[in-house]
């Protein structure tokens, strides 16, 4: 198995009250900076949907599947969850996880036949 075959990608979405999204994202800044320093993390991004006022999008890439749990057990992740716990989630989180090759590898067999 090559290193890319063991990578884990998580893509997700969460909806909060549009009036509280800026606060949620403000707390996410330190989380993103610290998460990107984790040894098992390739990429970690959180952003606002440009059309839907309360929607937040996640894109996470990990070197190996266990890195997802390592991240969720990290002190900075737990601190973030506490910091935003007063913000009501209206929908989600909806997460999709992929344990496949590099999701950027869109070669001829990437979609399937």
Buried (B, 14 or more C-beta within 10 A) or exposed (E): EEEEEBBBBBBBBBBBBEEBBEBBBEBBEEBBEBBEEBEBBBEBEBEBEEEEEBBBBBBBBBBEEEBBEBBEEBEBBEBBEEBBEEBEBEEBEEEEEEEEBBBEEEEEEEEEE
